[in-house]
Amino acid sequence: MIRSLVISLILTVALESGFFLLTGKRDKKDLLLLVLVNVVTNPVVVLLYLLASFYTDWNLILVLIPLEIFAILFEGYCYNKYGREFKRPYVFSAAANIFSYWMGVLIQFLV
């Protein structure tokens, strides 16, 4: 489980940092903020998802959706409050999370 948490965090930070750069953002403090908020949200989301998948028979899509919404809202709040270049912080947060999620799905499929 620790391995999954570490791999997920590394991939998420790398993918969302790449997304940050692809959207034309360059502020180093905003990039650090992105990394920090993902260090907070990613392990929580992944851990709760893994625990639900191991110990319940719940529909995992119904587990994933509220967890991702939590991450988007928390990250968007942080970008709004502390960010410099985030004109639409909640849209950025949603787009970055969608991008990293689907890229992660693609990477899992390819590996």
N, CA and C atoms as a LAMMPS dump frame, in Angstrom:
ITEM: TIMESTEP
0
ITEM: NUMBER OF ATOMS
333
ITEM: BOX BOUNDS ff ff ff
-5.0000000000000000e+02 5.0000000000000000e+02
-5.0000000000000000e+02 5.0000000000000000e+02
-5.0000000000000000e+02 5.0000000000000000e+02
ITEM: ATOMS id mol type element x y z
1 1 1 N 0.823 -1.189 0
2 1 2 C 0 0 0
3 1 3 C 0.875 1.265 0
4 2 1 N 1.967 1.241 0.762
5 2 2 C 2.874 2.394 0.808
6 2 3 C 3.435 2.661 -0.586
7 3 1 N 3.791 1.594 -1.275
8 3 2 C 4.333 1.73 -2.631
9 3 3 C 3.327 2.422 -3.551
10 4 1 N 2.062 2.029 -3.471
11 4 2 C 1.021 2.658 -4.283
12 4 3 C 0.871 4.133 -3.954
13 5 1 N 0.948 4.458 -2.673
14 5 2 C 0.834 5.859 -2.256
15 5 3 C 1.987 6.692 -2.807
16 6 1 N 3.188 6.163 -2.713
17 6 2 C 4.372 6.895 -3.172
18 6 3 C 4.342 7.069 -4.696
19 7 1 N 4.05 5.996 -5.409
20 7 2 C 4.002 6.076 -6.877
21 7 3 C 2.924 7.055 -7.323
22 8 1 N 1.761 6.971 -6.694
23 8 2 C 0.669 7.876 -7.053
24 8 3 C 1.043 9.327 -6.807
25 9 1 N 1.675 9.602 -5.684
26 9 2 C 2.06 10.977 -5.366
27 9 3 C 3.099 11.498 -6.361
28 10 1 N 4.101 10.696 -6.65
29 10 2 C 5.145 11.116 -7.597
30 10 3 C 4.539 11.392 -8.973
31 11 1 N 3.695 10.477 -9.454
32 11 2 C 3.074 10.666 -10.767
33 11 3 C 2.162 11.889 -10.777
34 12 1 N 1.379 12.057 -9.73
35 12 2 C 0.458 13.197 -9.666
36 12 3 C 1.222 14.511 -9.675
37 13 1 N 2.258 14.609 -8.854
38 13 2 C 3.045 15.847 -8.816
39 13 3 C 3.694 16.107 -10.169
40 14 1 N 4.244 15.074 -10.79
41 14 2 C 4.885 15.238 -12.099
42 14 3 C 3.86 15.652 -13.158
43 15 1 N 2.738 14.966 -13.203
44 15 2 C 1.732 15.262 -14.222
45 15 3 C 1.099 16.637 -14.023
46 16 1 N 0.754 16.969 -12.788
47 16 2 C 0.123 18.271 -12.552
48 16 3 C 1.124 19.409 -12.696
49 17 1 N 2.393 19.162 -12.396
50 17 2 C 3.423 20.175 -12.648
51 17 3 C 3.579 20.399 -14.153
52 18 1 N 3.564 19.319 -14.915
53 18 2 C 3.601 19.433 -16.367
54 18 3 C 2.391 20.185 -16.901
55 19 1 N 1.226 19.891 -16.35
56 19 2 C 0.006 20.594 -16.744
57 19 3 C 0.124 22.083 -16.428
58 20 1 N 0.657 22.39 -15.266
59 20 2 C 0.9 23.776 -14.849
60 20 3 C 1.731 24.5 -15.902
61 21 1 N 2.809 23.879 -16.323
62 21 2 C 3.696 24.482 -17.316
63 21 3 C 3.032 24.558 -18.695
64 22 1 N 2.287 23.523 -19.054
65 22 2 C 1.596 23.513 -20.346
66 22 3 C 0.545 24.618 -20.454
67 23 1 N 0 25.025 -19.324
68 23 2 C -1.005 26.094 -19.344
69 23 3 C -0.36 27.475 -19.323
70 24 1 N 0.966 27.515 -19.416
71 24 2 C 1.661 28.795 -19.517
72 24 3 C 2.029 29.435 -18.195
73 25 1 N 1.791 28.741 -17.122
74 25 2 C 2.132 29.298 -15.813
75 25 3 C 3.625 29.097 -15.555
76 26 1 N 4.247 30.09 -14.927
77 26 2 C 5.687 30.025 -14.691
78 26 3 C 6.095 30.462 -13.286
79 27 1 N 5.159 30.961 -12.504
80 27 2 C 5.493 31.456 -11.173
81 27 3 C 5.976 30.293 -10.292
82 28 1 N 7.193 30.395 -9.792
83 28 2 C 7.79 29.31 -9.004
84 28 3 C 7.052 29.089 -7.686
85 29 1 N 6.543 30.152 -7.088
86 29 2 C 5.791 29.989 -5.833
87 29 3 C 4.462 29.291 -6.087
88 30 1 N 3.839 29.556 -7.224
89 30 2 C 2.611 28.84 -7.569
90 30 3 C 2.894 27.364 -7.84
91 31 1 N 4.028 27.085 -8.467
92 31 2 C 4.403 25.692 -8.693
93 31 3 C 4.66 24.983 -7.369
94 32 1 N 5.325 25.656 -6.45
95 32 2 C 5.528 25.078 -5.117
96 32 3 C 4.186 24.854 -4.422
97 33 1 N 3.269 25.798 -4.557
98 33 2 C 1.932 25.644 -3.978
99 33 3 C 1.244 24.417 -4.557
100 34 1 N 1.343 24.233 -5.864
101 34 2 C 0.751 23.063 -6.51
102 34 3 C 1.313 21.779 -5.908
103 35 1 N 2.615 21.727 -5.74
104 35 2 C 3.25 20.537 -5.165
105 35 3 C 2.749 20.317 -3.737
106 36 1 N 2.723 21.367 -2.942
107 36 2 C 2.309 21.235 -1.538
108 36 3 C 0.861 20.79 -1.392
109 37 1 N -0.047 21.365 -2.176
110 37 2 C -1.445 20.952 -2.036
111 37 3 C -1.629 19.511 -2.488
112 38 1 N -0.846 19.07 -3.468
113 38 2 C -0.94 17.675 -3.886
114 38 3 C -0.331 16.728 -2.859
115 39 1 N 0.68 17.184 -2.142
116 39 2 C 1.251 16.371 -1.062
117 39 3 C 0.21 16.179 0.053
118 40 1 N -0.672 17.138 0.21
119 40 2 C -1.737 17.028 1.212
120 40 3 C -2.894 16.173 0.688
121 41 1 N -3.376 16.467 -0.514
122 41 2 C -4.607 15.814 -0.979
123 41 3 C -4.4 14.423 -1.553
124 42 1 N -3.339 14.218 -2.326
125 42 2 C -3.178 12.942 -3.006
126 42 3 C -3.114 11.747 -2.055
127 43 1 N -2.281 11.777 -1.016
128 43 2 C -2.25 10.607 -0.132
129 43 3 C -3.597 10.326 0.551
130 44 1 N -4.327 11.358 0.897
131 44 2 C -5.641 11.172 1.528
132 44 3 C -6.598 10.495 0.557
133 45 1 N -6.672 11.026 -0.651
134 45 2 C -7.581 10.476 -1.664
135 45 3 C -7.203 9.036 -1.997
136 46 1 N -5.939 8.786 -2.237
137 46 2 C -5.497 7.443 -2.623
138 46 3 C -5.688 6.457 -1.468
139 47 1 N -5.339 6.86 -0.269
140 47 2 C -5.503 5.965 0.878
141 47 3 C -6.969 5.592 1.092
142 48 1 N -7.849 6.576 1.076
143 48 2 C -9.272 6.28 1.273
144 48 3 C -9.829 5.417 0.151
145 49 1 N -9.377 5.659 -1.067
146 49 2 C -9.809 4.842 -2.197
147 49 3 C -9.321 3.396 -2.033
148 50 1 N -8.048 3.23 -1.689
149 50 2 C -7.505 1.877 -1.511
150 50 3 C -8.189 1.144 -0.362
151 51 1 N -8.424 1.832 0.737
152 51 2 C -9.115 1.203 1.867
153 51 3 C -10.527 0.773 1.48
154 52 1 N -11.225 1.62 0.743
155 52 2 C -12.568 1.264 0.281
156 52 3 C -12.521 0.063 -0.652
157 53 1 N -11.505 0.011 -1.512
158 53 2 C -11.426 -1.112 -2.452
159 53 3 C -11.053 -2.42 -1.754
160 54 1 N -10.256 -2.343 -0.689
161 54 2 C -9.844 -3.554 0.029
162 54 3 C -10.889 -4.052 1.015
163 55 1 N -11.57 -3.133 1.684
164 55 2 C -12.394 -3.514 2.83
165 55 3 C -13.896 -3.336 2.654
166 56 1 N -14.34 -2.897 1.49
167 56 2 C -15.778 -2.76 1.261
168 56 3 C -16.124 -3.356 -0.089
169 57 1 N -17.392 -3.501 -0.31
170 57 2 C -17.847 -3.931 -1.639
171 57 3 C -18.588 -2.792 -2.329
172 58 1 N -18.253 -1.567 -1.933
173 58 2 C -18.872 -0.382 -2.519
174 58 3 C -18.467 -0.239 -3.981
175 59 1 N -19.316 0.406 -4.733
176 59 2 C -18.999 0.768 -6.102
177 59 3 C -17.889 1.814 -6.051
178 60 1 N -16.734 1.505 -6.613
179 60 2 C -15.565 2.379 -6.469
180 60 3 C -15.696 3.704 -7.212
181 61 1 N -16.545 3.749 -8.219
182 61 2 C -16.811 5.035 -8.878
183 61 3 C -17.512 5.965 -7.894
184 62 1 N -18.409 5.401 -7.092
185 62 2 C -19.125 6.216 -6.105
186 62 3 C -18.226 6.615 -4.936
187 63 1 N -17.118 5.951 -4.776
188 63 2 C -16.103 6.339 -3.793
189 63 3 C -15.202 7.411 -4.408
190 64 1 N -14.802 7.185 -5.639
191 64 2 C -13.85 8.075 -6.311
192 64 3 C -14.402 9.488 -6.531
193 65 1 N -15.644 9.589 -6.942
194 65 2 C -16.207 10.904 -7.284
195 65 3 C -16.167 11.879 -6.111
196 66 1 N -16.669 11.53 -4.919
197 66 2 C -16.584 12.508 -3.827
198 66 3 C -15.149 12.792 -3.386
199 67 1 N -14.266 11.806 -3.487
200 67 2 C -12.87 12.036 -3.137
201 67 3 C -12.229 13.037 -4.097
202 68 1 N -12.476 12.89 -5.381
203 68 2 C -11.933 13.822 -6.371
204 68 3 C -12.55 15.211 -6.217
205 69 1 N -13.839 15.26 -5.912
206 69 2 C -14.48 16.561 -5.682
207 69 3 C -13.835 17.257 -4.489
208 70 1 N -13.581 16.503 -3.422
209 70 2 C -12.885 17.071 -2.258
210 70 3 C -11.534 17.642 -2.673
211 71 1 N -10.757 16.874 -3.436
212 71 2 C -9.423 17.319 -3.85
213 71 3 C -9.526 18.584 -4.704
214 72 1 N -10.447 18.6 -5.639
215 72 2 C -10.62 19.767 -6.517
216 72 3 C -10.991 21.001 -5.711
217 73 1 N -11.932 20.85 -4.798
218 73 2 C -12.372 22.001 -4.005
219 73 3 C -11.275 22.496 -3.065
220 74 1 N -10.574 21.587 -2.407
221 74 2 C -9.507 21.989 -1.498
222 74 3 C -8.362 22.654 -2.254
223 75 1 N -7.944 22.048 -3.343
224 75 2 C -6.852 22.612 -4.137
225 75 3 C -7.261 23.952 -4.737
226 76 1 N -8.486 24.03 -5.261
227 76 2 C -8.973 25.289 -5.81
228 76 3 C -8.994 26.391 -4.765
229 77 1 N -9.424 26.043 -3.555
230 77 2 C -9.422 27.015 -2.462
231 77 3 C -8.001 27.519 -2.191
232 78 1 N -7.059 26.606 -2.115
233 78 2 C -5.659 26.985 -1.86
234 78 3 C -5.101 27.84 -2.988
235 79 1 N -5.401 27.476 -4.236
236 79 2 C -4.925 28.278 -5.365
237 79 3 C -5.55 29.67 -5.332
238 80 1 N -6.809 29.731 -4.958
239 80 2 C -7.507 31.015 -4.886
240 80 3 C -6.938 31.899 -3.774
241 81 1 N -6.695 31.305 -2.636
242 81 2 C -6.255 32.073 -1.471
243 81 3 C -4.771 32.438 -1.535
244 82 1 N -3.933 31.52 -2
245 82 2 C -2.486 31.722 -1.911
246 82 3 C -1.782 31.87 -3.263
247 83 1 N -2.461 31.547 -4.348
248 83 2 C -1.828 31.581 -5.651
249 83 3 C -1.715 32.983 -6.221
250 84 1 N -0.836 33.107 -7.21
251 84 2 C -0.616 34.386 -7.881
252 84 3 C -1.17 34.383 -9.299
253 85 1 N -0.973 33.299 -10.032
254 85 2 C -1.327 33.239 -11.451
255 85 3 C -2.613 32.474 -11.738
256 86 1 N -3.352 32.102 -10.738
257 86 2 C -4.549 31.287 -10.948
258 86 3 C -5.766 32.205 -11.113
259 87 1 N -6.096 32.534 -12.37
260 87 2 C -7.218 33.426 -12.645
261 87 3 C -8.554 32.739 -12.327
262 88 1 N -8.635 31.452 -12.647
263 88 2 C -9.828 30.645 -12.356
264 88 3 C -9.355 29.392 -11.617
265 89 1 N -9.082 29.532 -10.321
266 89 2 C -8.415 28.458 -9.58
267 89 3 C -9.18 27.141 -9.524
268 90 1 N -10.496 27.201 -9.438
269 90 2 C -11.258 25.957 -9.357
270 90 3 C -11.299 25.252 -10.714
271 91 1 N -11.345 26.011 -11.786
272 91 2 C -11.29 25.421 -13.124
273 91 3 C -9.916 24.8 -13.344
274 92 1 N -8.864 25.518 -12.946
275 92 2 C -7.522 24.962 -13.072
276 92 3 C -7.41 23.667 -12.27
277 93 1 N -7.892 23.679 -11.031
278 93 2 C -7.815 22.502 -10.178
279 93 3 C -8.552 21.322 -10.807
280 94 1 N -9.756 21.565 -11.301
281 94 2 C -10.523 20.487 -11.929
282 94 3 C -9.799 19.954 -13.162
283 95 1 N -9.308 20.854 -14.003
284 95 2 C -8.621 20.428 -15.222
285 95 3 C -7.341 19.659 -14.904
286 96 1 N -6.568 20.137 -13.935
287 96 2 C -5.324 19.455 -13.558
288 96 3 C -5.614 18.069 -12.996
289 97 1 N -6.656 17.959 -12.182
290 97 2 C -7.005 16.659 -11.596
291 97 3 C -7.539 15.694 -12.647
292 98 1 N -8.353 16.197 -13.558
293 98 2 C -8.855 15.345 -14.64
294 98 3 C -7.691 14.881 -15.517
295 99 1 N -6.8 15.806 -15.859
296 99 2 C -5.628 15.465 -16.662
297 99 3 C -4.784 14.39 -15.985
298 100 1 N -4.445 14.599 -14.712
299 100 2 C -3.563 13.634 -14.032
300 100 3 C -4.266 12.292 -13.821
301 101 1 N -5.57 12.31 -13.564
302 101 2 C -6.301 11.057 -13.382
303 101 3 C -6.257 10.226 -14.668
304 102 1 N -6.627 10.849 -15.797
305 102 2 C -6.697 10.092 -17.047
306 102 3 C -5.327 9.711 -17.58
307 103 1 N -4.339 10.541 -17.34
308 103 2 C -2.976 10.153 -17.708
309 103 3 C -2.522 8.962 -16.843
310 104 1 N -2.901 8.959 -15.585
311 104 2 C -2.599 7.823 -14.713
312 104 3 C -3.269 6.548 -15.196
313 105 1 N -4.522 6.658 -15.628
314 105 2 C -5.235 5.498 -16.185
315 105 3 C -4.497 4.993 -17.433
316 106 1 N -4.091 5.913 -18.291
317 106 2 C -3.353 5.546 -19.504
318 106 3 C -2.032 4.865 -19.164
319 107 1 N -1.307 5.414 -18.199
320 107 2 C -0.019 4.826 -17.794
321 107 3 C -0.231 3.417 -17.241
322 108 1 N -1.259 3.237 -16.417
323 108 2 C -1.544 1.898 -15.88
324 108 3 C -1.868 0.919 -17.001
325 109 1 N -2.622 1.383 -17.977
326 109 2 C -2.977 0.539 -19.112
327 109 3 C -1.744 0.13 -19.905
328 110 1 N -0.827 1.069 -20.102
329 110 2 C 0.373 0.79 -20.886
330 110 3 C 1.391 -0.07 -20.143
331 111 1 N 1.398 0.028 -18.821
332 111 2 C 2.342 -0.729 -18.013
333 111 3 C 1.697 -2.035 -17.646
